[in-house]
Amino acid sequence: MLAHQEYEGHVSIHDDAMAEKLGFSGAPIEGPTHFSQFVPLLHAQFGNAWFERGCISAHYQNMVVEGEEVRAFVEQVNVEQVAPGAKRAAIYSEKRDGTPVLTGTATIGPDHGLTELDRRRAALRPAEQLVILSDLKVGQLGAGNPESVRMGFDESKGALYPFSLEDKLKVITEPCSWHTREGGPGSPWGRAVIPLEMISVLAQYSSGQSGFRSKGPSVGLFAALEIKLIDGPLFVDHPYELEREIVALSESKRTESNWIRTRIFDAVDRRLVAEVLLNSATVKDSYACYAEEARKLGKKLD
């Protein structure tokens, strides 16, 4: 659904030609799509509380292209309390041939304990002098804070997400009547609920207002994602406000990463209803000036 995604005036890694240019076997599907596979499994484990206080925290291991089969797994819930009121499970998914797709944790709040991304962020080593992300700083707040957002059924979310919620519901991996126009009033909350994977879209479609500018043109991908419901569910066609903050900067051999936490507030009463933590990794080779600028900074190139 992101084959025609554009940002900063160019196509994304979800375009086949761009993915091939960067050395990938094909254009990957959007990472949050995988989250839908876990929802019925976690609802069976945790009940309706999953839609109100559930959290998936996942590190992506390998890309998946359209047409590949993926199976999701949730381990037996550990009934031992890891924090007051919290429960947790390990989650993972793999392709038909056993290739791992993602690994992570699923938890129920209010205190979620140590999530997969909490653990990974705590283990980050300080980055060397960054090149593509050199203008960004940890603690930097979004220039558009607070950003007003809403997700109706019919409107496209622009060049970054060129499809509507209704379009997604026609092909969503795990359909649920509670997400639909017709079935939403029959949900336990009497309203249509935004699907978990679409909370990522709600948090990201206005990200151009953030002011978190990297050097480019360059191409990025989701390396890790955490969606945490605090006082949910989130509802279709309800007003929300976003506040963004850079909470970490890191790099690997192939990428530079910007870790952004987006806090989602109910625009009516300013309740904090959810948080999204995204590790967005920019591919070094996608920035034409990377090697030249890195040498000027004295960085060692592999």
C-alpha positions in Angstrom: 0.0 0.0 0.0 3.1 2.2 0.1 4.3 1.6 -3.4 3.5 5.2 -4.2 4.7 6.7 -1.0 6.7 9.9 -1.3 8.6 12.2 1.1 11.1 15.0 0.6 10.3 14.9 -3.1 11.3 11.3 -3.8 9.9 7.7 -3.5 10.6 5.6 -0.5 12.1 2.2 0.1 8.6 0.7 -0.5 9.2 1.4 -4.2 10.6 -1.7 -6.0 13.2 0.3 -8.0 14.4 2.2 -5.0 14.7 -1.0 -2.9 16.7 -2.7 -5.6 19.0 0.3 -5.9 19.8 0.0 -2.2 20.6 -3.7 -2.5 17.4 -5.2 -1.1 15.6 -8.1 -2.7 12.3 -6.2 -3.0 10.2 -3.4 -1.7 9.2 -4.3 1.9 5.6 -4.0 3.2 5.1 -1.4 5.9 6.5 -2.7 9.3 3.3 -2.0 11.4 1.3 -4.3 9.1 2.8 -7.2 11.1 1.2 -5.9 14.3 -2.2 -6.8 13.1 -1.3 -10.5 13.1 -0.8 -10.4 16.9 -4.0 -8.7 17.8 -6.4 -11.7 17.9 -3.7 -13.7 19.7 -3.2 -11.0 22.4 -6.9 -10.3 22.7 -7.4 -14.0 23.4 -4.7 -13.8 26.2 -5.6 -10.4 27.7 -9.2 -9.7 26.8 -10.6 -6.3 26.1 -7.8 -4.8 28.2 -5.6 -5.3 25.2 -7.4 -2.5 23.3 -7.1 -0.2 26.3 -3.7 -0.8 27.8 -1.8 -3.1 25.5 1.7 -2.5 24.2 3.6 -4.2 21.4 7.4 -3.4 21.3 9.2 -5.0 18.4 12.6 -5.0 16.7 12.5 -5.9 13.0 15.0 -8.5 11.9 14.2 -9.1 8.2 12.1 -7.4 5.5 8.9 -9.0 4.1 7.7 -8.4 0.6 4.2 -8.6 -0.7 3.1 -12.2 -1.1 5.4 -13.8 1.5 3.7 -15.8 4.2 4.3 -14.9 7.8 3.3 -16.7 11.0 3.0 -14.9 14.4 3.7 -16.4 17.8 2.8 -15.4 21.3 4.4 -17.4 24.2 2.3 -18.4 27.2 1.6 -15.4 29.3 3.8 -15.2 32.4 1.3 -14.8 35.2 4.1 -13.6 37.5 3.7 -9.8 37.9 6.7 -8.0 36.4 5.4 -4.7 37.7 2.2 -3.7 39.6 -0.7 -4.5 37.4 1.4 -5.6 34.4 1.5 -8.8 32.4 3.9 -9.7 29.6 4.5 -12.2 26.8 7.3 -12.7 24.3 6.3 -12.3 20.7 8.0 -13.2 17.4 7.1 -13.9 13.8 8.8 -15.8 11.0 8.4 -16.6 7.3 7.4 -20.0 6.0 11.0 -21.1 5.7 11.8 -20.0 9.3 13.5 -16.7 8.5 12.9 -14.4 11.5 10.8 -11.3 10.8 10.6 -9.6 14.2 11.0 -10.2 17.9 9.7 -8.3 20.9 7.4 -8.1 23.9 3.7 -7.7 24.5 2.6 -6.2 27.8 -0.5 -4.9 29.6 -0.2 -1.7 31.7 -0.5 0.6 33.4 3.1 -0.2 34.3 4.5 -2.1 31.3 7.8 -3.0 32.9 10.9 -3.3 30.6 9.8 -3.5 27.0 11.9 -4.8 24.0 12.7 -1.3 22.9 13.4 -0.1 26.5 16.1 -2.9 26.6 17.6 -2.1 23.2 17.7 1.6 23.8 19.4 1.1 27.2 22.1 -0.9 25.4 22.9 1.7 22.7 26.4 2.9 22.5 27.0 6.6 21.9 27.0 7.3 18.2 30.1 8.6 16.5 29.8 11.9 14.6 26.6 11.4 12.6 26.5 12.7 9.1 22.9 12.4 7.8 21.4 13.2 11.2 24.1 15.7 12.3 21.6 18.5 12.8 19.5 16.6 15.3 19.9 16.4 19.1 18.6 14.1 21.8 15.9 16.0 23.7 14.9 18.0 20.7 11.1 18.7 20.6 8.9 18.7 17.5 8.5 22.2 16.0 4.9 21.5 15.5 4.1 20.5 19.1 1.2 20.0 19.5 0.1 18.7 16.1 -3.6 18.2 15.6 -4.6 14.9 13.9 -7.6 12.8 13.2 -8.3 9.6 11.4 -11.6 9.3 9.5 -12.6 6.4 7.3 -12.3 8.0 3.9 -9.5 10.5 3.7 -6.0 9.7 2.4 -3.2 10.7 4.6 -1.2 12.4 1.9 2.0 11.5 0.0 3.4 9.8 3.1 0.4 7.5 3.5 -1.5 7.5 0.2 -4.4 5.4 1.3 -7.4 5.7 3.7 -8.5 3.7 6.7 -11.3 2.3 4.5 -8.6 1.1 2.0 -6.7 -0.6 4.8 -9.7 -2.3 6.2 -10.4 -4.0 2.8 -7.0 -5.8 3.0 -6.1 -5.8 6.7 -4.3 -9.0 7.7 -6.8 -9.7 10.6 -10.2 -8.2 10.1 -12.2 -7.1 13.1 -15.7 -5.7 13.0 -14.9 -3.2 15.8 -12.7 -1.3 13.4 -15.4 -0.8 10.8 -18.1 1.8 10.1 -20.8 -0.7 10.4 -19.5 -2.8 13.3 -17.9 0.0 15.4 -21.1 0.9 17.3 -21.2 -2.7 18.5 -17.7 -2.6 20.0 -17.5 -2.7 23.8 -16.8 1.1 23.7 -19.7 1.9 21.4 -17.5 3.4 18.7 -15.2 2.3 15.9 -11.6 1.6 17.1 -8.5 2.6 15.1 -6.6 -0.7 14.3 -3.3 -1.0 16.2 -1.2 -0.8 13.0 -3.0 2.4 11.9 -2.0 4.1 15.2 1.4 4.3 13.6 -0.1 6.1 10.6 -2.0 8.5 13.0 1.4 9.3 14.7 3.4 9.6 11.5 1.3 11.2 8.7 1.9 14.7 10.0 5.6 14.2 10.8 6.7 16.7 8.2 5.7 19.4 10.8 8.2 18.1 13.3 11.2 20.0 12.0 13.4 16.9 12.5 15.3 17.5 9.3 18.0 15.1 8.1 20.4 15.6 5.2 19.1 14.3 1.9 17.7 13.1 -0.3 18.1 9.9 1.7 15.9 6.9 2.3 14.9 5.4 5.6 13.0 2.4 7.0 11.4 1.3 10.3 14.0 -0.6 12.3 12.0 -0.9 15.5 8.5 0.2 16.6 6.6 0.3 19.9 2.9 1.2 20.2 1.8 1.6 23.8 -1.9 2.2 24.7 -2.2 4.0 28.0 -5.9 5.0 28.2 -7.3 3.6 25.0 -8.8 2.6 22.7 -8.2 5.3 20.1 -11.3 6.0 18.1 -12.0 6.7 14.5 -12.9 10.3 13.6 -11.9 11.6 17.1 -9.5 14.6 17.5 -6.0 14.0 18.9 -2.9 16.0 19.5 0.7 14.8 19.1 3.9 15.9 20.9 7.2 14.6 19.5 10.7 14.3 21.1 14.0 12.7 19.9 14.9 10.3 22.7 18.0 8.7 21.1 20.4 8.8 18.1 22.4 5.8 17.1 24.1 4.2 14.1 25.0 0.8 12.7 27.3 -0.2 9.9 24.6 0.6 7.2 22.3 3.1 8.9 21.9 6.2 11.1 18.9 6.0 13.4 16.6 8.6 14.9 14.5 7.4 17.9 11.4 9.5 18.2 8.7 9.2 20.9 5.3 10.6 19.9 2.9 11.1 22.7 -0.8 11.1 21.7 -3.3 13.1 23.7 -7.1 13.3 23.5 -7.7 16.8 22.1 -10.9 17.1 24.1 -9.6 16.6 27.6 -5.8 16.4 27.1 -5.5 12.8 28.5 -2.4 11.0 27.5 -3.9 8.0 25.6 -1.0 6.4 23.8 2.7 6.6 22.9 4.6 5.5 19.8 8.3 5.0 19.8 9.9 4.7 16.4 13.5 3.8 15.5 13.7 5.3 12.0 16.9 4.1 10.3 18.3 6.1 7.3 20.4 4.0 4.9 23.9 5.6 4.6 24.3 4.5 1.0 21.1 6.3 0.0 22.7 9.7 0.7 25.0 10.5 -2.2 27.3 12.8 -0.2 27.7 10.5 2.7 31.3 9.3 2.0 32.5 12.8 1.2 31.0 14.4 4.3 32.1 11.5 6.5 35.7 11.9 5.5 35.6 15.6 6.3 34.5 14.7 9.8 37.3 12.2 10.1 35.0 9.1 10.3 36.4 5.7 9.3 34.6 4.1 6.4 34.3 0.4 6.2 
